Amino acid sequence: MRRTLAVTAVITASLLCSASALAAPIAPYNGDNPFRCKTQNTGFGVDFPDPGADPFCVKYDKTQQNVTDLGVVEFLLLEPARVAAAVPKCFYHQTDHWTGSVVQGAGPELWNWEGRYFFDKARGMGGVRVDNLVIGGQPADPRQIPGFPPNFSPYFSANGGGAFLNETIPADPNCAARVDTPQEAKRVYRPDWRYPDSAFGF
């Protein structure tokens, strides 16, 4: 019972950190990357090939959050560096895969999910996507996790889900100035990218 509560607390905290409590979900989000960028796959670490890139697009492997080999401790020690790398950016997209276990590679997994998240400081927009959630070795419905924000429920199902968020992060005029002409926007956004109309009150 204590283990179940601890696992639930970890997952709830992680999802809420990804989707700010101040953010309002406005439309479904499928996890796609809005930005023109090369995804920097750092594996288990934080050795970014191009730390100055912006858009800054990263992929993390967070599947070694084990207890016996202290993998979860190493994971926690690296998280501040990941956050510090993201915070100064105007345009950010992250893909990650989380797995928690007592013994690495041995079941049951305490938690497992695949996540995709982004923020866009030029628009004051963001998004969060979670798929294939497993708790205690069993598929889990994110809506049933204690503390899951009820206003996110329409955008999630038993298999996962995602939502665009407004007010995720304050719009930054300096970032907005980087995409205030069509030519500049083409250098930042993928050519087929469109925000939902509801993002702008339409």
PAZA-688804 format. One record per residue (C-alpha): x, y, z; residue number from 1; residue in three letters; chain. Coordinates in steps of 0.05 Angstrom, whole numbers, plus 5000, padded with zeros to 4 digits. Example, Ala and Ser with C-alpha at 12.3 -4.5 7.8 and 13.67 -1.06 7.14 Angstrom:
REM residues 2
  east  north    up   nr  rest  kette
  5246   4910  5156    1   ALA      A
  5273   4979  5143    2   SER      A
REM end
This chain:
REM residues 202
  east  north    up   nr  rest  kette
  5000   5000  5000    1   MET      A
  5056   5049  5018    2   ARG      A
  5092   5032  4953    3   ARG      A
  5028   5045  4913    4   THR      A
  5018   5113  4946    5   LEU      A
  5091   5131  4934    6   ALA      A
  5086   5112  4860    7   VAL      A
  5021   5152  4852    8   THR      A
  5053   5213  4885    9   ALA      A
  5113   5210  4837   10   VAL      A
  5069   5205  4775   11   ILE      A
  5021   5259  4797   12   THR      A
  5078   5307  4814   13   ALA      A
  5112   5293  4747   14   SER      A
  5049   5305  4706   15   LEU      A
  5031   5368  4744   16   LEU      A
  5101   5396  4735   17   CYS      A
  5094   5384  4660   18   SER      A
  5027   5419  4659   19   ALA      A
  5029   5480  4702   20   SER      A
  4972   5486  4752   21   ALA      A
  4960   5555  4724   22   LEU      A
  4953   5530  4652   23   ALA      A
  4885   5521  4621   24   ALA      A
  4875   5463  4571   25   PRO      A
  4843   5488  4508   26   ILE      A
  4848   5434  4454   27   ALA      A
  4874   5363  4444   28   PRO      A
  4949   5358  4431   29   TYR      A
  4980   5297  4396   30   ASN      A
  5052   5311  4418   31   GLY      A
  5078   5336  4351   32   ASP      A
  5138   5382  4352   33   ASN      A
  5120   5453  4328   34   PRO      A
  5191   5474  4313   35   PHE      A
  5244   5468  4260   36   ARG      A
  5301   5436  4299   37   CYS      A
  5346   5376  4305   38   LYS      A
  5327   5334  4365   39   THR      A
  5386   5326  4411   40   GLN      A
  5384   5256  4440   41   ASN      A
  5425   5256  4504   42   THR      A
  5405   5187  4528   43   GLY      A
  5409   5181  4603   44   PHE      A
  5452   5244  4610   45   GLY      A
  5454   5318  4595   46   VAL      A
  5511   5322  4544   47   ASP      A
  5476   5367  4494   48   PHE      A
  5510   5370  4426   49   PRO      A
  5484   5441  4415   50   ASP      A
  5464   5473  4482   51   PRO      A
  5457   5541  4450   52   GLY      A
  5403   5520  4400   53   ALA      A
  5336   5555  4402   54   ASP      A
  5289   5523  4383   55   PRO      A
  5316   5472  4432   56   PHE      A
  5290   5402  4421   57   CYS      A
  5313   5345  4464   58   VAL      A
  5300   5271  4478   59   LYS      A
  5315   5239  4545   60   TYR      A
  5318   5167  4566   61   ASP      A
  5291   5164  4637   62   LYS      A
  5283   5089  4641   63   THR      A
  5335   5073  4694   64   GLN      A
  5298   5101  4755   65   GLN      A
  5314   5039  4795   66   ASN      A
  5324   5031  4870   67   VAL      A
  5377   4978  4878   68   THR      A
  5429   5011  4833   69   ASP      A
  5410   5081  4856   70   LEU      A
  5387   5099  4786   71   GLY      A
  5331   5140  4814   72   VAL      A
  5382   5182  4853   73   VAL      A
  5423   5194  4790   74   GLU      A
  5359   5214  4753   75   PHE      A
  5341   5264  4807   76   LEU      A
  5411   5294  4807   77   LEU      A
  5407   5306  4732   78   LEU      A
  5338   5338  4730   79   GLU      A
  5362   5408  4752   80   PRO      A
  5410   5409  4693   81   ALA      A
  5354   5390  4645   82   ARG      A
  5309   5445  4673   83   VAL      A
  5365   5496  4671   84   ALA      A
  5378   5480  4598   85   ALA      A
  5305   5491  4579   86   ALA      A
  5286   5553  4620   87   VAL      A
  5323   5606  4579   88   PRO      A
  5297   5582  4512   89   LYS      A
  5242   5615  4472   90   CYS      A
  5221   5551  4436   91   PHE      A
  5226   5482  4469   92   TYR      A
  5203   5412  4455   93   HIS      A
  5219   5350  4497   94   GLN      A
  5208   5276  4486   95   THR      A
  5221   5227  4543   96   ASP      A
  5208   5157  4567   97   HIS      A
  5201   5143  4642   98   TRP      A
  5209   5076  4677   99   THR      A
  5214   5064  4751  100   GLY      A
  5231   4997  4782  101   SER      A
  5261   4966  4845  102   VAL      A
  5311   4924  4805  103   VAL      A
  5330   4949  4735  104   GLN      A
  5298   4905  4682  105   GLY      A
  5257   4865  4731  106   ALA      A
  5182   4871  4739  107   GLY      A
  5135   4894  4758  108   PRO      A
  5151   4965  4736  109   GLU      A
  5131   5016  4787  110   LEU      A
  5115   5066  4732  111   TRP      A
  5125   5074  4658  112   ASN      A
  5101   5125  4607  113   TRP      A
  5122   5163  4545  114   GLU      A
  5117   5239  4548  115   GLY      A
  5121   5297  4499  116   ARG      A
  5118   5370  4520  117   TYR      A
  5132   5438  4491  118   PHE      A
  5130   5512  4506  119   PHE      A
  5130   5572  4459  120   ASP      A
  5145   5637  4495  121   LYS      A
  5130   5678  4433  122   ALA      A
  5057   5657  4437  123   ARG      A
  5051   5641  4511  124   GLY      A
  5031   5571  4492  125   MET      A
  5050   5500  4511  126   GLY      A
  5027   5428  4509  127   GLY      A
  5033   5363  4546  128   VAL      A
  5023   5292  4521  129   ARG      A
  5026   5226  4560  130   VAL      A
  5018   5157  4529  131   ASP      A
  5022   5084  4551  132   ASN      A
  5018   5097  4626  133   LEU      A
  5033   5037  4669  134   VAL      A
  5030   5035  4745  135   ILE      A
  5051   4973  4784  136   GLY      A
  5059   4934  4720  137   GLY      A
  4987   4947  4698  138   GLN      A
  4960   4995  4645  139   PRO      A
  4930   5056  4680  140   ALA      A
  4881   5111  4662  141   ASP      A
  4914   5178  4678  142   PRO      A
  4846   5207  4696  143   ARG      A
  4842   5159  4755  144   GLN      A
  4907   5184  4787  145   ILE      A
  4892   5222  4852  146   PRO      A
  4904   5296  4840  147   GLY      A
  4895   5293  4765  148   PHE      A
  4866   5361  4745  149   PRO      A
  4793   5351  4727  150   PRO      A
  4795   5403  4672  151   ASN      A
  4845   5359  4635  152   PHE      A
  4799   5299  4634  153   SER      A
  4764   5315  4568  154   PRO      A
  4831   5311  4533  155   TYR      A
  4853   5244  4562  156   PHE      A
  4828   5172  4556  157   SER      A
  4847   5105  4585  158   ALA      A
  4905   5103  4534  159   ASN      A
  4933   5171  4551  160   GLY      A
  4922   5238  4518  161   GLY      A
  4946   5309  4513  162   GLY      A
  4925   5382  4513  163   ALA      A
  4948   5449  4487  164   PHE      A
  4955   5498  4544  165   LEU      A
  4951   5573  4546  166   ASN      A
  4983   5614  4601  167   GLU      A
  5034   5557  4609  168   THR      A
  5089   5608  4610  169   ILE      A
  5085   5684  4602  170   PRO      A
  5093   5709  4531  171   ALA      A
  5161   5741  4523  172   ASP      A
  5165   5802  4477  173   PRO      A
  5237   5785  4459  174   ASN      A
  5216   5716  4436  175   CYS      A
  5156   5745  4399  176   ALA      A
  5203   5792  4362  177   ALA      A
  5238   5731  4333  178   ARG      A
  5175   5709  4295  179   VAL      A
  5139   5774  4281  180   ASP      A
  5147   5770  4206  181   THR      A
  5128   5711  4160  182   PRO      A
  5200   5702  4140  183   GLN      A
  5223   5697  4213  184   GLU      A
  5166   5650  4231  185   ALA      A
  5186   5603  4175  186   LYS      A
  5254   5595  4206  187   ARG      A
  5225   5574  4273  188   VAL      A
  5160   5535  4259  189   TYR      A
  5150   5473  4216  190   ARG      A
  5114   5491  4151  191   PRO      A
  5053   5448  4167  192   ASP      A
  5047   5472  4239  193   TRP      A
  4982   5507  4261  194   ARG      A
  4958   5524  4331  195   TYR      A
  4885   5510  4345  196   PRO      A
  4839   5570  4333  197   ASP      A
  4819   5567  4407  198   SER      A
  4890   5586  4425  199   ALA      A
  4876   5656  4402  200   PHE      A
  4803   5663  4424  201   GLY      A
  4772   5647  4356  202   PHE      A
REM end
